[in-house]
């Protein structure tokens, strides 16, 4: 790990992304970093003035991973010397966490911590829906998707409006995006309709996207309704008991009937009055399943991009949402692979000579857009102040 941190970890790129400028600001100097060491030793409230300071500490500690927290009113390393009231979280990226284990009730190819290119389809669908909602409905522009290294994906939103959200505002936003709710004991997990059974307009776009995902993912690939427990779960989501009994008899006589045919059987028996139930089924099986607690609080810590997942050895690399369907978690560079590539490249090589390069460049392109917006906002503020002074 020490060689990875010394030669490969993109500290400067991480600094620029968090800081929004090339010169250190409070967005970096007042930012909390935490470290997990061997033996699950956990160190919190570290802060640094520069990317080089962060790198020196990482090399000294050689953590198994490190996490990024909020920007505080005082430097986190000074926490013990300031009054509690003077040490509060001020800014934080709006973050989301989607974990594949939350789909264990619907995916059939893997379970628990396992993930493959097939069940990645659930993550891909979640990215498409969430990205579109956050851009089109909330107006956010600077969204960075990062593979978690094992079985999920994280989202960091760095727009100034996102950074300034209070905990209450974050909670309200997450609640607005939450559609699938309830544990294993709750069969129907989608209950978002108004009294006249209309779907909220905010979900029209998501449903349109998920209709195109449902057939290839749920019916063809996962065959969710193939086994008896799968189609029994489906029938429990159908409100018309006469339809349920007809299909139960039909499918019991033909246990090998594939999911696509079962879905067609259901559609044939349904009328327009049953359309809301069918739409809710599509949402329940494909809509993003959010870990809401991660997003609601500014003081939540989230694993830094480009860390190494201790169980898989894979790097937590950025993911292009436009190509999320083609992303294969099993093809992500591992720390062992990168160190071999580094040795092959010879003395003086860094991440630019390894398969980490396209991922670091992806982060740098993302940061360039963020920095350009910061520069544009500063120019606008300066021009506005100049106009005010000219009018005095």
N, C-alpha and C positions, 0 to 999 in steps of 0.2 A: 504493500500500500504506500509506503514511503516514497518509492520511486514513481509511482503513479502521481502522487501529489506534487512531487518535485519537478517532474518532467512533462506531465500531461494535463493536469487539472488547469482549466482556463480561468485563473483567478482574476485577471484583468477584465475579461469579458463579463464575469459575474459582477465585478465592481461597477462597470459602466451600466449594466442593466439595472442594478439596484439604486444607483446614484442618480441616474438620468442626465448626468453631465460628466465631463472629463475631470473637473476639479472637485475634490471632496466637498460634499454638503452634509447636512444633518440626515438626509435620507440614507447615508451610509454610516457616518460617524456615530449616530445615535441609534443604530440598528442593533437588535439583539441577535447574537449567534450562540447556538448551543452545540455541545460536542458529546458524542457517545463514544466511550473508550472501550477497550477490551474488558470483558467481565461485566458489561452493562453499567459501567460507571458513567454518570450523566452530569455534565457541567453546563450550567446556565449563566446568563447575563454577562457574556463576553461582548466586547465591542472594539472596533478598530478604526484608525484614522485613514488608512490607505489599503489598497489591495495587497501591497507588500507586507504590511503588518499582519493581515489575515493569513497570508501564506506562511509567514514565520511561525505563527502560533499553530497552524495546522501541521507543519513539519515537526514542531516540538512535541505535539500531543499524539500525532499519527492516529486520528480517530477512525473508527469503523464507518462513521458518517457524521455529517453535521447538518444542522437545521437553521432555518432563517425565520426570525420573528418580526415583530413590529418595530417602528421607529418610536422611541420614547421621548418624553420631555427632557430627560437628562441622559447622559451616556450610561448604558447598562452596567458598565464596569464600575461606575460610581454609585451604584444602587444603595450600598450600605452607608454611604456618607450623606445622602439627601433624605429629606423628610418623605415619608410614604406618600403624602398628598402631592408632592412635587415630582413623583415618578409615576407617570401614567402613559399608556400607549396613545400616540397622537395620529399616526398614519400606518397604513398597512395595505398591501395589495389585497384585492378581493380574490380569495382562493377557493377552489373547488377540488374535491377528491371523489373519484369514481372508482370503486373497487369491484373486481370481478366476482368476489364471493357473495356480493349482494344479488347476483344473478343465479345463484345455485338452485333457486326454485324453478328456474325456467331453462337453463342450459342443460344439455344432455351429454356433451362431449367430454367435459371435465368437471371437477368439483374442488372445493376448498382452495388451496393455494395454487393449484395447477392452472395453466392457461396455454392455449394453442392458437394457431391462426384462425381456426373456425370460431371459437368463442370470442375472439377479438372483434368479431362482427357486432357484438353487443356494445363494446366500447366505441367502435367506429360510429354506430348509430347515435350513441349518446353525444359524441363530439359534434357531429353534424347538427343535431337539434339544439344543443346548448350554445354552440358557437353562433348559430343563426339567431337565436333568441336574444343573446346578450348584445350582439351587434345591431340587429334590426329594431328591437324593442327598447333596449336601454342605451343604445348609442355608444357603447364602448368600442375602442379601436385597437388597443394594445393588449392582445390576448396571447399568452405564451402557454402552449400545451407541452407537458413534459411526461414522458413514460416513467412510471414509478420504479422500474427495474425488475418487477415481478408480475403482478397481476392487476395493474390498474393504471390510471392516468391522473395527473394533477393539472390544474389550470391556475395561472397567475395573471391577474388583470392589473395593469400598471397605470391606467389613465388617472389623472389627478382627481377626477370625480370619484373614482373607485377607491383611491388611496385615502380620501377624506371621509368615507362613509363611517358613521357611528355604528356601534354594535346593534342598536335598534334598527337602523336602516338596513344593515346587512341581514338581520333576521327577517325583516319584511321582504327583502328581495329574494332571499332563499325560499321563503314560504310561497312566494308567487311562482317560483319555478318548480316547486315540489308537487308531483302528481301521483307518484306511486308511494303509498304509505301503508304501514302495518306489518306485523311480524308473520311468522309461519302459520299462526293460528287464524289469521284473517284471510279468507279466500278472495273476496273482492277488495282490491287495493286501490282502485281508482274511483274517487267520489268527488268529482270537481264540477259537476253539472249544476246549472241553476234550477230554479223551481219548475221551469217549463222544459227541462231536459236538454237545454241548449248547451253546446260546448263553448266555453269562454273563447272569445276571438283570439286571445293570446296563444291559444293552442291550435288554431287552424293550420298555421304553417308547419308546426311539429307533426301534426297528424298527416298532413300531405307528404312530408318526408318519410314518415314511418310506414305509410301504406306501401311505399316502394321497397322498404326493407323487410316487411313482414313475410311475404311469400318466400323469397330466397333464404332468409335466415331462419325463421321459425318453422315454416312448413317443409322446405326442401332440405336444408342443411341439418338443423337440429331435430327435425321430425318430432316436435314437442308433443303432438297429439297421437303419436304412433302407439306407445304402450298404454295399457289400461289406466294406470294412475294419471297419465297425461291427459287422456281424453275425458276422464272423470272430472279432473280439475276444470277443463274447458266447459263441461256441461254445468258445473256449479255456477258458472258465470252467465249462463243463459237464463233470463227471468221467466220465460214461458215454459211451464212444466210439461205441457203437452208435446212440445218440440223435444224437450229433454228425454221423455220416455220413448218417443219414436226413434230417436237417434241411439239411445242406449240399447234398445233391442236390435237395431240394425248393426251397430258396431260390435256387439257381443257375438253376433253370428259370423262376423268377418274380422277377426282380431288382427289380421295382417294388413288391414286397409291403411294406406299411408295418410299422413297428416293433410296433405293437399286435398285429397278426396274427402276426408272428413270435414274440412273447412267448406268445401263446395257443397257437401250435403247440408250443412248448417245454413249456408247462404240460400240454398234452394227453398228451404222451409220458412225462412224469415221474410217478413214484410217490411215496409218502410218504418213501421212503428218499432221494429227491432233494431234499426240502424244504430241508435245510440249505444246499445249493448255491444254490438259488433265493434264499434269504434273504441269503446272502453277496453275491450279485449286486446285490440291492437296496441293501445297505449300501455296496458298492464305488462305486456310481454316485451315491449321494445323501448319505452320511454326511459330517459336517463334516471338511474337510481343514485341519488346524491347522499353523501355522508354530510348531513346538514350541519352538524356540530362543528365541523372543520371550518365552515364558511361564516358562522355567526359571530365569532369573537376575534377582535383585532389581536389579542395576545396569543393566538394559536400559532404553534411552531410547525413548519412544514419542511420536509427534507429538501436540501438544496439541489438544484439541477447539477448533473454530472457527478453526483456521488455514486459510489459502487454499492449495489444491493448485496448485503452480506450472504444471503442464501443462494443467489443465482450468479453472482459475479458480474451481472450486467450493469452497464452504465445508465443512469437516469438521463436519457437524451431527449432533446426537444422533438416534437412531432409536428409535421406540417398538416394542419387540418384539411387542406385541399386534397391531400393524398393519404388520408388516414386509412382508407380501405386497403391500400397496398402495404401498410406498415405491418411488419411481422415481428412480434416481440422476441421470437427465437433467433432472429437475425441481428439483433442489437449487439454491438461490440461488447466483449467482456474484458475485464481488467487483464486477464492472462493473455488474451489475444493481442491487446494493445501493447503490452510490455514486450511481446515477441516482435511485433512490428517495429517497436522502438529500437530494439537490439539490432534488427536487420537494417534499419536506416542508418545506424552508425552514430559516432560521437556528435553531440550538439543537436541532435534531432529533438523535436517536440511534437505536440499534437498535430501540427501541420503535415507531418510525414506518416500519419496513421489514419485509420478509418474513422477516427473521431472528428476529422476535419470538417466534413459537411454539416455535422451537428453544431459545432462551435460557430461555423459561419452562419448557420440558421439563427442562432441566438444573436450574433452580431448584427445581422440584417434587421432583426426585430428591434434591437436597441437603437439602431440608426433612426428608425421611424419615430421612436419614442423621444430621442434627443432632438430631432428636427421639430417636433411639436413643442418641446420646451423652449427652443430658441425662438420659434414663431410667437409663442405667448409672451416671451420677454420683450421682443420687438414691439408687439402690440401695446404692452404696458408702457414701454418707453415713449412710444409715439403719442399715446394718450396723455401721459404726464407732460410731454412737450407742448401739446396743444393747450392743455390747461394753463401752463405757465405763460404761453403766448397771449392768452386771453386776459391775463391779469393786468 
